[in-house]
Amino acid sequence: MRWAAIRRKLGRVDRAIDRAIERAETPGAVLLARMPCGEERIEHASRHGHAVLRPERIPMGRDTIFDLASLTKPLATATAVLWLVHDGLVALDDPVAKFLPAFAERGKEGVRVRHLLAHAAGLKPWRAYHEVLREKERKTGESLLGSAAARDFVVDRTLRSAPVHEPGEAAVYGDLDFIVLGALVEAVSGRPLDEFCQARIFEPLGMRETFFVRLAGGSPGLPDALRRRVAATEACPWRGRVVWGEVHDPNAFAMGGVAGHAGLFATADDVMTFAQAWLDAWKGRSEALPPALVREWSRRQELPPGSGWALGWDTPTPGASSSGQYFSPASIGHLGFTGTSLWIDPESEAIVVLLTNRLHLVAKKSRYELRPLVHDLVIEAFREG
């Protein structure tokens, strides 16, 4: 009776996703959810709709690979910094300029690594570097987007940029903090960000289908068979094509596909693998990730007091969180602009991975209220047990 009730309520979750597809909020979705119930663990997996609608129609699969967008920040970049701290190469309260001297320009000497991770460094949230590079291409005839020169340009401009407030004075979510952190990981480790993450995070955790897509000569760098497993994103006017198998984020594209703020691709199962490893370390059941640092990374930093940002992670905003109403205040999560999300609750041990391709041909129509609804329906179903 108990399992029948749980399955019946989980059917409400799947119907909610199907209705969102019917309303053109997203072409498709993959949902993975997990939560202990007594001595057992409840799991739910479902796939819906299409991964690609144009230039052809490809159904969504559980093994569909998604452009994770800003989930890159906690899963790759923030976790890479965690390992550098664990190795004694970086301290959270080290000045960023200790590792990246150009960052000291324009009064940023007081910015610490912790400030960047908590979006409290004082940098502008975003700059249209790709537009600057496109204009240079128009004037010079050079092919710059995706090149090493373009990557160096974006990193250098970011490092030397002027702050808009003092470190710790405000928390303003943005990408530039994590472009700097990506450069920091490379400077300290002596390895490209994607190689460091592969060696220290993805491979050890068994995330076999998680990777950055490096661009070669401005073209997608994936073999066609693998690209066809990737969910498409938007029809990009300035690229003149549906973005499919290459990073959606324009600045990450300009940087060649590998950046601290965006560029990571993965399946829902790999995101769940990461989340479970994080939760197990948090609870002291595993040392696949350093437990003490996992707990510090998951703690609200109060930079400034009242900020909901942990280190690379968001936490629920009461009454206005994409995690819905049931995830505890101790929960952590993050969203990606392409339609991806992950939430982890250390109290209930609930994990919900919801990956969608909401930008693919429907972005202008979408109010996108699906996330909190799905999280609420999942937790209500699980609690039936």
N, C-alpha and C positions, 0 to 999 in steps of 0.2 A: 504493500500500500504506500509506504514511504517513497520508494523509488518511482512508483507510478505517478505520485503527486509531483515529484521533482521533475520528471520527464515532461509532464503536462505543462508545468510552469515554464520549463525551458523552451517549449514550443512557442510560448508568447514572445520570447526573445527573438527567435528565428522569424516569426511573423512580423515583428517590428522592423527588422532589417529588410525583409522582402517589401514591406510597404514603403520604406524609404527609397528603395530602388524603383518602385512603381511611380513614386513622386519625383523621380529624377534627381534625388539628392546625391546619389552616388550610383555608378554603374554596377559596383560589386563590393563584396566584403568577405573577409575571413575572420572568424571569431574563435578564440581559444580562451577558455576560462577554467579555473581550478581553485578548489577550496577544500580543506579538511572538514570532515563531518564525523565526529567521534573517532573511531579507529580507522575509518576509511577516508578516501579522498575522492571527491566528486570532480569529474572532468566533463567538459562539454566542448565539442568542436563542430563548427558548421562553416560551409562556404556558400556564397550566394552570388548570383548574377554573372557578370562578365569581367574579365581582366582587361580585355581590349574590345572596343567597339569599332574602331577605325584605325588603320586601313583595312582590317578584317575583324571578324568576331571570334573571340577566343574565350571560352567559359572560364570562370574563376575556378581554381583548384586549391586544395589545401597546401600544395607545394608552390603556389604562385609566389614570386619574389617581388617585394615592394620597395620602392624608393621611400626610405624611412624619414627623409627630410630631417627635421630637428631632433628626432630620436637619436640622431648621430651624436648630439651633445652629451647625453648621459651614458649611452651604451658604448661609445668609442672614446671621445675626447676626455670627458671627466674621469672615466675609468682608467685611461692611460695615465693621467696625472696622479690618480690614486696609486698606481704601481710605482711611479717615480718617487712619490713620497715614501712608500713602503721601502724602496731601495735606498733611501737616504740621499737621493740626488736633489730633491726639492723639498722645501718645507712650506706649509700652507701660508705662513706669514713672511716668507721671503719676498723682497721687492721683485716685481716682474723684470725690472731693468737689470737685475743681477744676471739674468740669462739672455735677455734681449736688450742690449744697451740702447738701441734707438728708441725704445719705448719711453725712456726718461724724458724725451723732448716734451716741450709745452707743459711743464709742471706736473708730469705724471710719476715723479720719483717715489711718491708715497703709495702708489697702487700695489697691492699685494696679490699673490696668486689666489688667495681666498676671495678677494673682491671680484676677480674675473669669474670664478666658479659660481658666485652668488649673484651675478649680474649687478654688482654694486661698484664697478670700477669707475664709472663716470663717463664711459665712452658713448658716442651716439649709438643708437640701436642698429642702424643700417645705413649703408651708403651704396649708391648705384654705380659701383666700380665697373660693372659690365658695360654700362652705357658709355663711360669714359673710354673704355677700350674699343668699343664699337666705333666711336667717333674717330679714334686714332686710326683704326682700320680704314675708314672711309677716306681719311686725309692722305694716308701713306700708301695704301694698297697692300700693306702687310697683312698676313694672317696671324692675329694675336690671340684671339680667344682660345683658351685651352692650352696655350703654350707655357713653357717654363718662365718666359719673360713676363707673361701676364700674371702668373702666380706670384712672382717676385714683386711685381707692381702692386698687387692687392695687399700683400703682406706688408710691404714697406709703407704704403699709404696708411694702413691701419695702425701700424706701430707708431708712426709719427703724427697721428691725428690729435687734434686738440680735444680735451675733455669738455663735457658740458656741465659737470658738477663734481664736487670733491668726492674722493673715494669714501664709500660708506654712508654718504649723505642721502642717497636714494637708490632704490632697486628698480632698474628699468630693463626689462627683458629685451635682448637683442642678439644679433649675430656677431658683432665685432669682437665682443669679449672672447668668443670661442674661436674666431680666426686667430687671435693672439695666442690662445692656449694651444691650438694646433701647431703654431710656429714654435712655441715653447717646448712642446713634446719633441719636435724634430731637433731643435737646438741641443737639448739636454741628452737625448738618446742617441743622436747621431744617425738616426734612421728616418726614412719617410713615415709619415703618420700611418698610412695604411699598412705598411710592413710591421711597424711596432705593434699596432692593434692586432694584426693577425697572429703574431708570435706570442703576445702576452695575454690576450683576451680571448679571441675567437677560437683559436686552435686548442688551447688548454681546456676551455669550457665545452668543447665539442660542437661549436657553432659552425657546421660544415658548409652552410650556404649563406654566409654573411661576408660581405666584401664591399669595397669601394670599386667603382667602375672608372678606371683611368681612360681618358679620351686620347685617341691617337689622331693627330692632325685635324682636330675638330670633329671627328666622326666617332660614333659610339664604338667603344672598345670591346663589346661582347660578341662572341660567335653567335650566329643566327639562331641555332638551336636553343641556346641559353636565353637569348633575348626574347624568344617567343614564350618563355615562362615568366616574363616580367610584366607586371601590370603597367599599362600606359598611363600617362598623366595628361597634361593639357595640350591643345593645339597651339603651339607657341608662335605668335605672329612674327617675332623678329628672327626666329630660327627657321620659320617657314615650313614647319612639319609638326606632326604629333610627336611629343617627347615620349620615347619608348626605348627603354634600355640604356638611357643616359640620365644624368642627374637633372632634376627639374630646376632646382635653385639656380638663379642666373649667375650669382657670384661664384658659387661652387663650380658651375660649368666653366666660367671664365678662368678659374684656377686649375682646370684640367681634370675635374671630377673628384679630387681629394682635398677636403677642407675640414677644419675643426667644427664647423657649424652645420654642415650638411654633406651628403654624398654617400651615406651608407645605404646598402641594399641588404635585405634579408627576408627569409620566410617567417611566417607567424610562429612556426615551431622553434626556430632559432631564437626569436625574441622571448618566447616562453622559457627556453633553456637558460638564457641569461637571467631572466627574472627569478627563476627558481634558485639558481646559484646565488644570486644576490640575497634572496630571502633566507636561504639556508645559512649563509655566512652571517647575516644579521642576527639570526636566532642561535648562532654558535654551534650549528650542526655540521659545518663544513669550513675548511680553510682553502677552498679553491679560490676564494677572494679573501683578503685580510679582514677578519671580523671587526676589529676595532675601527679600522678605517671605513669599512662599509657603514658602520653605525654613525661615524662622524659625517660622512658624505650624505647620510639620510636625515641629518638633524637640521632643523631650521636654524639659519645662521644669525637671524635678527640684525641684518645689515641693510637698512637701519632697523631699529626696533619696530616690530610689526610686519616686517617683510616675510612672505611665505616661502622664500627661496631657500632650499638646502644647497648642497654643492653639486651643481649640474642637474638637480631635480627640482620639480615643483611640488607643492603640497596642497591639499584641498583648501579652497576658499569657501567658507561656510555659505551655503545657499546659492553658490554660483560656480561650482566646480564641474568640470567635464566628467569627474568620477561619480557624479550623482550624490545622493544623500546618505549613503550607508558606509562609505569608506571612512575610516577613523581619521582624526587629526594627525596621527602619526604616519599616515600613508604617504607614499611618494609616487610621482608619475610624471609623464611628459607627453606632449602632443607633437605631431608633425604636420606641417601645412598641407601636405599631399593627402591627408586623411588618416594618418596613423596615430595610435595612442597605446600607452601602457600604463597600468596602475597596479601598485603592489601595496597591500595592507598587512603590516607586521602583526597586528592584533588578531584579526580573523584568519590571516594567512591566505586571503583571497588574492588571486592574480587574474587580471583580465587584459588580454591582448586583442585589440580591435584594429584591424588593418583594412582600410578602404582606399579606393582610387577616386576620391570625390572630385578631383580636378579634371578628370577625363571627360571633356565635352559638356559638363554640366555645372561648372563652377559658378556661373553667373546666376543660376536658378536656386542655389542651395542655401537654405537657412541653417542647415546642418545642426539639428537638435538631437541627432541620433545618439551621440556618445553618452550623455547622462541617462537617457532612457534605457539604453542597453545595460549599463552598469547597474541601474536600479533593478531591472527585471532579472538579471543574473543573480544578484545577491538575494532577492526575494525567493527565487526558485531554490537556491542552495539552502536557504534557511528553513525551507519546508522540511528538510531532513533533520 
